[in-house]
């Protein structure tokens, strides 16, 4: 739990503030998991702080929640094409992915159980970044991902980048205009 709290603080997930009048708080809780290694032995114990998103009120705590996902048919098509064309496939995992999304709404959360700041028990957490369990967390992460993808796509349009890519690879780099 200490490691999770350190990650949340280093990420700037929230600020401690006095709850504004007329605003409500979202509760939170700890979720525990036992991570097992390939040999079946306990690798490590993990704790994650999650917001109780079911206590959020539409319109005041959150708005849109839609976030696109790939359909299984699209994934199968991509895998089939990769196999037919002998393309290499890569996979990555972004640690604490939902903690990287910026919140557009003002969301206030109770201080985490067991980690109430000394002398600041009357304060609440004003969330600056999304947190697991919030209804808008997937959309907030997708918005952040699109920003990063847009920066990358714009850099591919540079003639200098196209020249370098063409020298390194026999394939042209395609960047939609």
ROSE-4610 file (N, C-alpha, C; in Angstrom, 1 decimal, always signed):
// ROSE-4610
residu = [X/X/X/X/X/X/X/X/X/X/X/X/X/X/X/X/X/X/X/X/X/X/X/X/X/X/X/X/X/X/X/X/X/X/X/X/X/X/X/X/X/X/X/X/X/X/X/X/X/X/X/X/X/X/X/X/X/X/X/X/X/X/X/X/X/X/X/X/X/X/X/X/X/X/X/X/X/X/X/X/X/X/X/X/X/X/X/X/X/X/X/X/X/X/X/X/X/X/X/X/X/X/X/X/X/X/X/X/X/X/X/X/X/X/X/X/X/X/X/X/X/X/X/X/X/X/X/X/X/X/X/X/X/X/X/X/X/X/X/X/X/X/X/X/X/X/X/X/X/X/X/X/X/X/X/X/X/X/X/X/X/X/X/X/X/X/X/X/X/X/X/X/X/X/X/X/X/X/X/X/X/X/X/X/X/X/X/X/X/X/X/X/X/X/X/X/X/X/X/X/X/X/X/X/X/X/X/X/X/X/X/X/X/X/X/X/X/X/X/X/X/X/X/X/X/X/X/X/X/X/X/X/X/X/X/X/X/X/X/X/X/X/X/X/X/X/X/X/X/X/X/X/X/X/X/X/X/X/X/X/X/X/X/X/X/X/X/X/X/X/X/X/X/X/X/X/X/X/X/X/X/X/X/X/X/X/X/X/X/X/X/X/X/X/X/X/X/X/X/X/X/X/X/X/X/X/X/X/X/X/X/X/X/X/X/X/X/X/X/X/X/X/X/X/X/X/X/X/X/X/X/X/X/X/X/X/X/X/X/X/X/X/X/X/X/X/X/X/X/X/X/X/X/X/X/X/X/X/X/X/X/X/X/X/X/X/X/X/X/X/X/X/X/X/X/X/X/X/X/X/X/X/X/X/X/X/X/X/X/X/X/X/X/X/X/X/X/X/X/X/X/X/X/X/X/X/X/X/X/X/X/X/X/X/X/X/X/X/X/X/X/X/X/X/X/X/X/X/X/X/X/X/X/X/X/X/X/X/X/X/X/X/X/X/X/X/X/X/X/X/X/X/X/X/X/X/X/X/X/X/X/X/X/X/X/X/X/X/X/X/X/X/X/X/X/X/X/X/X/X/X/X/X/X/X/X/X/X/X/X/X/X/X/X/X/X/X/X/X/X/X/X/X/X/X/X/X/X/X/X/X/X/X/X/X/X/X/X/X/X/X/X/X/X/X/X/X/X/X/X/X]
num = [1/1/1/2/2/2/3/3/3/4/4/4/5/5/5/6/6/6/7/7/7/8/8/8/9/9/9/10/10/10/11/11/11/12/12/12/13/13/13/14/14/14/15/15/15/16/16/16/17/17/17/18/18/18/19/19/19/20/20/20/21/21/21/22/22/22/23/23/23/24/24/24/25/25/25/26/26/26/27/27/27/28/28/28/29/29/29/30/30/30/31/31/31/32/32/32/33/33/33/34/34/34/35/35/35/36/36/36/37/37/37/38/38/38/39/39/39/40/40/40/41/41/41/42/42/42/43/43/43/44/44/44/45/45/45/46/46/46/47/47/47/48/48/48/49/49/49/50/50/50/51/51/51/52/52/52/53/53/53/54/54/54/55/55/55/56/56/56/57/57/57/58/58/58/59/59/59/60/60/60/61/61/61/62/62/62/63/63/63/64/64/64/65/65/65/66/66/66/67/67/67/68/68/68/69/69/69/70/70/70/71/71/71/72/72/72/73/73/73/74/74/74/75/75/75/76/76/76/77/77/77/78/78/78/79/79/79/80/80/80/81/81/81/82/82/82/83/83/83/84/84/84/85/85/85/86/86/86/87/87/87/88/88/88/89/89/89/90/90/90/91/91/91/92/92/92/93/93/93/94/94/94/95/95/95/96/96/96/97/97/97/98/98/98/99/99/99/100/100/100/101/101/101/102/102/102/103/103/103/104/104/104/105/105/105/106/106/106/107/107/107/108/108/108/109/109/109/110/110/110/111/111/111/112/112/112/113/113/113/114/114/114/115/115/115/116/116/116/117/117/117/118/118/118/119/119/119/120/120/120/121/121/121/122/122/122/123/123/123/124/124/124/125/125/125/126/126/126/127/127/127/128/128/128/129/129/129/130/130/130/131/131/131/132/132/132/133/133/133/134/134/134/135/135/135/136/136/136/137/137/137/138/138/138/139/139/139/140/140/140/141/141/141/142/142/142/143/143/143/144/144/144/145/145/145/146/146/146/147/147/147/148/148/148/149/149/149/150/150/150/151/151/151/152/152/152/153/153/153/154/154/154/155/155/155/156/156/156/157/157/157/158/158/158/159/159/159/160/160/160/161/161/161/162/162/162/163/163/163/164/164/164/165/165/165/166/166/166/167/167/167/168/168/168/169/169/169/170/170/170/171/171/171/172/172/172/173/173/173/174/174/174/175/175/175/176/176/176/177/177/177]
x = [+0.8/+0.0/+0.9/+2.0/+2.9/+3.5/+3.8/+4.3/+3.2/+2.0/+0.9/+0.7/+0.7/+0.5/+1.7/+2.9/+4.1/+3.9/+3.4/+3.1/+2.1/+1.0/-0.1/+0.4/+1.2/+1.8/+2.7/+3.6/+4.6/+3.9/+2.8/+2.0/+1.2/+1.1/+0.2/-1.2/-1.7/-3.0/-4.1/-3.7/-4.7/-4.0/-4.8/-4.4/-5.4/-4.9/-5.8/-6.4/-7.7/-8.4/-9.6/-10.2/-11.5/-12.6/-13.5/-14.6/-15.5/-15.6/-16.5/-18.0/-18.7/-20.1/-20.9/-21.8/-22.6/-22.0/-20.7/-20.1/-20.1/-20.1/-20.1/-18.8/-18.5/-17.3/-17.6/-16.6/-16.6/-15.8/-16.3/-15.6/-14.5/-13.6/-12.5/-12.3/-11.6/-11.2/-10.0/-9.4/-8.2/-8.6/-8.0/-8.2/-6.9/-6.9/-5.6/-5.6/-4.4/-4.2/-2.9/-2.9/-1.7/-1.2/+0.0/+0.7/+1.5/+1.2/+1.9/+2.9/+4.1/+5.1/+4.8/+5.7/+5.5/+5.6/+6.4/+6.6/+5.5/+4.5/+3.4/+3.6/+4.7/+5.0/+4.5/+4.2/+3.8/+4.9/+4.7/+5.7/+5.8/+4.6/+4.5/+3.0/+2.8/+1.4/+1.2/+0.0/-0.2/-1.5/-1.4/-2.6/-2.8/-4.1/-4.4/-5.6/-5.5/-6.5/-7.5/-8.8/-9.8/-10.9/-11.4/-12.6/-13.8/-14.8/-16.1/-16.9/-16.7/-17.3/-18.9/-19.4/-20.8/-21.5/-20.7/-21.2/-21.2/-20.7/-20.6/-22.0/-22.2/-23.5/-23.3/-24.0/-23.9/-24.2/-23.4/-23.7/-22.8/-22.6/-21.8/-20.4/-20.3/-19.1/-18.4/-19.3/-18.8/-19.7/-19.2/-20.0/-19.9/-19.3/-19.1/-18.2/-18.5/-17.7/-17.2/-17.7/-17.4/-15.9/-15.3/-13.9/-13.9/-13.4/-13.5/-12.5/-12.9/-12.1/-12.1/-11.1/-11.0/-12.0/-12.7/-13.6/-12.7/-13.1/-12.4/-12.1/-13.1/-12.9/-11.8/-11.6/-10.5/-9.2/-9.1/-7.9/-7.5/-8.5/-8.2/-7.8/-8.3/-7.9/-6.4/-6.1/-4.7/-3.8/-4.1/-3.2/-3.1/-4.2/-4.1/-3.2/-3.4/-2.5/-1.1/-0.8/+0.6/+1.2/+0.4/+0.9/+1.1/+0.2/+0.3/+1.5/+1.8/+2.8/+4.1/+4.2/+5.4/+5.8/+4.8/+5.1/+5.4/+6.4/+6.6/+5.5/+5.2/+4.2/+4.8/+4.4/+4.9/+3.8/+4.0/+3.0/+3.6/+2.9/+3.4/+2.3/+2.8/+1.9/+2.3/+1.3/+1.6/+1.2/+2.1/+1.8/+0.9/+0.0/-1.0/-1.6/-2.0/-2.5/-3.5/-4.5/-5.6/-5.1/-4.0/-3.5/-2.8/-2.7/-2.1/-3.1/-4.4/-5.4/-5.7/-5.9/-6.2/-7.7/-8.2/-9.7/-10.1/-11.3/-11.9/-12.8/-13.4/-14.4/-13.7/-14.4/-14.0/-14.5/-13.6/-14.1/-13.4/-14.1/-13.6/-13.7/-12.7/-12.7/-12.2/-12.8/-12.4/-10.9/-10.2/-8.8/-8.8/-7.7/-7.7/-7.6/-8.4/-8.4/-7.0/-6.6/-5.3/-4.2/-4.5/-3.5/-4.1/-4.9/-5.4/-4.2/-4.0/-2.8/-3.0/-1.9/-1.9/-2.3/-3.3/-3.7/-4.6/-4.9/-5.7/-6.9/-7.4/-8.5/-9.8/-10.0/-11.1/-11.0/-9.9/-9.7/-10.1/-10.3/-10.6/-9.7/-9.6/-8.7/-9.5/-8.9/-9.5/-8.6/-9.3/-8.5/-8.1/-6.8/-6.3/-6.1/-5.9/-5.7/-6.8/-7.0/-8.0/-7.5/-8.4/-8.1/-8.9/-8.4/-9.2/-10.5/-11.5/-12.9/-13.7/-13.1/-14.0/-14.6/-15.8/-16.5/-15.8/-15.2/-14.6/-13.1/-12.5/-11.1/-10.7/-11.5/-11.1/-11.1/-12.1/-12.1/-11.0/-10.6/-9.5/-8.2/-8.0/-6.8/-6.8/-7.9/-8.0/-7.7/-8.1/-7.8/-6.3/-5.7/-4.2/-3.5/-4.0/-3.3/-3.4/-4.6/-4.8/-3.9/-3.7/-2.7/-1.3/-0.9/+0.4/+0.5/-0.5/-0.5/-0.6/-1.3/-1.3/+0.1/+0.8/+2.1/+3.0/+2.9/+3.7/+3.4/+2.1/+1.6/+2.1/+2.0/+2.4/+3.9/+4.7/+6.1/+6.5/+5.6/+5.9/+5.7/+4.9/+4.7/+5.9/+6.9/+8.1/+8.9/+9.3/+10.1/+11.4/+12.0/+13.2/+13.0/+11.9/+11.5/+11.3/+10.6/+10.3/+11.6/+12.5/+13.8/+14.6/+14.6/+15.3/+14.7/+13.4/+12.7/+12.9/+12.9/+13.1/+14.5/+15.5/+16.9/+17.1/+16.3/+16.4/+15.6/+14.6/+13.7/+13.3/+13.1/+12.7/+11.2/+10.5/+9.0/+8.9/+7.9/+7.6/+6.8/+7.1/+6.3/+5.1/+3.9/+2.7/+2.1/+1.9/+1.3/+0.2/-1.1/-2.2/-2.1/-2.6/-2.5/-3.9]
y = [-1.2/+0.0/+1.2/+1.1/+2.3/+2.6/+1.6/+1.8/+2.4/+2.0/+2.5/+4.0/+4.3/+5.7/+6.6/+6.0/+6.8/+7.1/+6.1/+6.2/+7.3/+7.3/+8.2/+9.7/+9.8/+11.1/+11.6/+10.8/+11.2/+11.5/+11.0/+11.2/+12.5/+13.0/+14.2/+13.9/+12.8/+12.3/+13.2/+13.8/+14.7/+15.7/+16.7/+17.8/+17.7/+17.9/+18.0/+19.4/+19.4/+20.7/+20.6/+21.7/+21.7/+21.5/+20.6/+20.3/+21.6/+22.0/+23.2/+22.9/+23.9/+23.6/+23.2/+22.3/+21.8/+20.7/+20.3/+19.2/+18.0/+16.8/+15.5/+14.8/+13.9/+13.1/+11.7/+11.1/+9.8/+9.0/+7.8/+7.0/+6.2/+5.6/+4.8/+3.6/+2.6/+1.5/+0.8/-0.1/-0.8/-2.1/-2.5/-3.8/-4.6/-5.8/-6.5/-7.7/-8.0/-9.1/-9.8/-11.1/-11.9/-12.2/-11.8/-12.1/-13.3/-14.3/-15.6/-15.6/-16.1/-16.3/-17.5/-17.7/-18.8/-20.2/-20.2/-21.4/-21.7/-20.9/-21.1/-20.5/-20.0/-19.4/-17.9/-17.5/-16.1/-15.2/-14.3/-13.4/-12.2/-11.5/-10.4/-10.1/-9.3/-8.9/-7.5/-7.2/-5.9/-5.3/-4.0/-3.2/-2.1/-1.9/-0.8/+0.0/+1.3/+2.2/+2.4/+2.2/+2.4/+3.2/+4.1/+4.9/+4.1/+4.4/+3.7/+4.5/+4.2/+4.9/+4.8/+3.8/+3.7/+4.7/+5.4/+6.5/+7.9/+7.9/+9.1/+9.5/+10.8/+11.3/+11.9/+11.4/+11.8/+13.3/+14.1/+15.5/+16.4/+15.9/+16.6/+16.0/+14.7/+14.0/+13.6/+13.3/+12.8/+13.2/+13.2/+13.4/+12.2/+12.4/+11.3/+10.2/+9.0/+7.9/+7.0/+7.3/+6.4/+6.4/+5.2/+5.1/+3.9/+4.1/+3.1/+1.9/+0.7/-0.5/-1.2/-2.1/-2.8/-4.0/-4.2/-5.4/-6.6/-7.8/-9.0/-9.4/-9.1/-9.3/-8.5/-7.3/-6.5/-7.0/-7.5/-8.0/-9.3/-10.1/-11.4/-11.1/-10.1/-9.7/-9.2/-8.4/-7.9/-9.1/-10.0/-11.2/-12.0/-12.2/-13.0/-12.3/-11.0/-10.3/-10.4/-10.3/-10.3/-11.7/-12.7/-14.1/-14.3/-13.9/-14.0/-13.3/-12.1/-11.2/-11.3/-12.2/-12.4/-11.1/-10.3/-9.1/-9.4/-8.7/-8.9/-8.2/-8.8/-8.2/-7.9/-6.8/-6.3/-6.0/-6.2/-5.9/-5.1/-4.3/-3.5/-3.4/-3.1/-2.9/-1.6/-0.7/+0.6/+0.5/+0.6/+0.4/+1.5/+1.2/+2.2/+3.1/+2.5/+3.3/+4.3/+4.0/+4.9/+6.1/+6.0/+7.1/+8.2/+8.0/+9.0/+9.9/+9.6/+10.5/+11.7/+12.8/+14.1/+14.2/+14.6/+14.7/+16.1/+16.1/+17.4/+17.9/+17.0/+17.3/+17.5/+18.2/+18.3/+17.2/+16.3/+15.1/+15.2/+15.0/+15.0/+13.7/+13.2/+11.8/+11.9/+11.0/+10.9/+10.5/+10.9/+10.4/+8.9/+8.3/+6.8/+6.2/+5.2/+4.6/+4.2/+4.5/+4.2/+5.2/+6.2/+7.1/+8.6/+8.8/+10.2/+11.0/+12.2/+13.0/+13.6/+13.6/+14.0/+15.5/+15.8/+17.2/+17.7/+16.9/+17.3/+16.3/+15.9/+14.9/+15.5/+16.8/+17.5/+17.7/+17.4/+17.7/+16.5/+16.8/+15.7/+15.8/+14.8/+14.8/+15.4/+16.4/+16.9/+16.2/+15.3/+14.5/+15.4/+15.3/+16.0/+15.0/+13.7/+12.7/+11.6/+10.8/+9.7/+8.7/+7.9/+6.8/+5.6/+4.4/+3.2/+3.3/+2.9/+2.8/+4.0/+5.1/+6.3/+5.9/+6.4/+6.1/+6.7/+7.9/+8.6/+8.2/+7.3/+6.9/+6.4/+5.5/+5.0/+6.1/+7.0/+8.1/+9.1/+9.3/+10.2/+9.7/+8.4/+7.7/+7.8/+7.5/+7.5/+8.9/+10.0/+11.3/+11.6/+11.1/+11.3/+10.5/+9.3/+8.5/+9.1/+9.7/+10.4/+11.6/+12.3/+13.5/+13.0/+11.9/+11.4/+10.8/+10.1/+9.6/+10.7/+11.8/+13.0/+13.6/+13.7/+14.3/+13.5/+12.1/+11.2/+11.3/+11.3/+11.4/+12.7/+13.8/+15.1/+15.1/+14.4/+14.4/+13.5/+12.5/+11.7/+12.5/+13.6/+14.4/+15.2/+15.3/+16.1/+15.5/+16.2/+15.6/+15.0/+15.6/+15.0/+13.6/+13.4/+12.1/+11.1/+11.5/+10.6/+10.2/+11.1/+10.8/+9.8/+10.0/+9.1/+7.7/+7.6/+6.3/+5.6/+6.3/+5.7/+5.2/+5.8/+5.3/+4.1/+4.0/+2.9/+1.7/+1.9/+0.8/+0.9/-0.2/-0.2/+0.3/+0.4/+0.8/+2.3/+2.8/+4.3/+4.4/+5.5/+5.8/+6.5/+6.0/+6.7/+7.5/+8.8/+9.6/+10.4/+10.1/+10.8/+12.3/+13.0/+14.5/+15.0]
z = [+0.0/+0.0/+0.0/+0.7/+0.7/-0.7/-1.4/-2.8/-3.7/-3.6/-4.3/-4.0/-2.7/-2.3/-2.8/-2.8/-3.3/-4.8/-5.6/-7.0/-7.2/-6.4/-6.6/-6.3/-5.2/-4.9/-6.0/-6.4/-7.4/-8.8/-9.0/-10.2/-10.1/-8.9/-8.8/-9.0/-8.4/-8.7/-8.0/-6.8/-6.1/-5.3/-4.9/-4.0/-2.8/-1.6/-0.4/-0.3/-0.3/-0.3/+0.7/+1.0/+1.8/+0.8/+1.1/+0.2/+0.0/-1.3/-1.6/-1.2/-0.8/-0.5/-1.7/-1.6/-2.7/-3.4/-3.1/-3.8/-2.9/-3.6/-2.8/-3.1/-2.2/-2.4/-2.9/-3.5/-4.0/-2.9/-2.5/-1.6/-2.3/-1.6/-2.2/-1.3/-1.8/-1.0/-1.6/-0.8/-1.3/-1.8/-3.0/-3.6/-3.5/-3.0/-2.8/-3.7/-4.2/-5.1/-4.8/-5.0/-4.8/-6.2/-6.5/-7.8/-7.7/-8.6/-8.6/-9.8/-9.5/-10.6/-11.4/-12.5/-13.4/-12.7/-11.6/-10.9/-9.9/-9.8/-8.9/-7.5/-7.2/-5.9/-5.9/-4.7/-4.5/-4.9/-5.9/-6.4/-5.5/-5.4/-4.5/-4.3/-3.2/-2.9/-3.4/-3.9/-4.6/-4.0/-3.8/-3.3/-4.3/-4.6/-5.5/-4.9/-5.0/-4.5/-5.6/-5.4/-6.4/-5.8/-6.7/-6.3/-6.5/-5.7/-5.8/-6.8/-8.1/-9.1/-9.1/-8.5/-8.5/-7.6/-6.8/-6.0/-6.7/-8.0/-8.7/-9.3/-9.4/-9.9/-11.3/-12.3/-13.7/-13.7/-14.5/-14.6/-13.7/-12.5/-11.5/-11.3/-11.2/-11.1/-12.4/-13.4/-14.6/-15.8/-17.0/-18.2/-19.1/-20.2/-21.2/-20.6/-20.9/-20.5/-21.6/-22.8/-24.0/-24.3/-24.5/-24.9/-25.9/-27.1/-28.1/-27.8/-28.1/-28.0/-29.3/-29.5/-30.7/-30.6/-31.7/-31.8/-32.0/-31.5/-31.6/-33.1/-34.0/-35.4/-36.0/-35.5/-36.0/-35.5/-34.3/-33.8/-34.5/-34.8/-35.5/-36.9/-37.6/-38.9/-38.9/-37.9/-37.8/-37.6/-36.7/-36.5/-37.7/-38.5/-39.7/-40.7/-40.9/-41.8/-41.4/-40.1/-39.6/-39.9/-39.7/-40.0/-41.5/-42.3/-43.8/-44.3/-43.8/-44.3/-43.6/-42.6/-41.7/-41.0/-40.6/-39.9/-38.5/-37.9/-36.5/-35.6/-34.5/-33.7/-32.3/-31.8/-30.5/-29.6/-28.3/-27.3/-26.2/-25.6/-24.4/-23.4/-22.2/-21.0/-20.4/-20.3/-19.6/-18.2/-17.3/-15.8/-15.3/-14.5/-14.0/-15.0/-16.1/-17.3/-16.9/-16.1/-15.8/-15.0/-14.4/-13.6/-14.4/-15.7/-16.6/-17.3/-17.2/-17.8/-17.0/-17.7/-17.0/-16.9/-15.7/-15.5/-16.0/-16.7/-17.1/-16.1/-15.3/-14.3/-12.9/-12.1/-10.7/-9.9/-9.4/-8.6/-7.3/-6.2/-4.9/-4.3/-3.7/-3.1/-1.6/-0.8/+0.6/+0.6/+1.7/+1.8/+2.0/+1.4/+1.4/+2.9/+3.1/+4.5/+4.9/+6.1/+6.6/+6.2/+5.4/+4.9/+5.0/+6.0/+6.3/+6.8/+6.1/+6.4/+7.8/+8.6/+10.0/+10.1/+10.9/+11.1/+10.0/+9.0/+7.8/+7.6/+8.7/+8.6/+8.0/+8.0/+7.5/+6.0/+5.4/+3.9/+3.1/+1.8/+0.8/-0.3/-1.1/-2.3/-3.5/-4.1/-5.4/-6.4/-7.2/-8.2/-9.4/-9.7/-10.8/-12.0/-11.6/-12.6/-12.4/-13.4/-13.2/-12.3/-11.8/-10.8/-11.2/-10.9/-11.2/-10.4/-11.1/-10.5/-11.0/-11.4/-11.8/-13.2/-13.3/-14.6/-15.8/-15.6/-16.8/-17.0/-16.2/-16.3/-17.7/-18.3/-19.6/-20.7/-20.6/-21.6/-21.3/-20.1/-19.8/-20.3/-20.2/-20.7/-22.2/-22.8/-24.3/-24.8/-24.1/-24.5/-24.5/-23.4/-23.3/-24.4/-24.7/-25.7/-27.1/-27.4/-28.7/-28.8/-27.7/-27.7/-28.1/-27.5/-27.8/-29.2/-29.7/-31.0/-32.0/-31.7/-32.6/-32.8/-31.7/-31.7/-32.6/-32.5/-33.3/-34.8/-35.1/-36.4/-37.1/-36.4/-36.9/-37.2/-36.4/-36.6/-37.8/-38.2/-39.4/-40.6/-40.6/-41.8/-42.2/-41.3/-41.6/-42.7/-43.7/-44.8/-44.3/-43.2/-42.7/-42.1/-41.4/-40.8/-42.0/-43.0/-44.1/-44.8/-45.0/-45.6/-44.7/-43.4/-42.6/-42.6/-42.5/-42.6/-43.9/-45.0/-46.3/-46.4/-45.8/-45.8/-44.9/-43.9/-42.9/-43.4/-44.2/-44.5/-46.0/-46.7/-48.1/-48.2/-47.2/-47.3/-47.0/-47.7/-47.5/-46.2/-45.5/-44.3/-44.7/-44.4/-44.7/-43.5/-43.8/-42.7/-43.4/-42.9/-43.5/-43.3/-44.4/-44.3/-44.0]
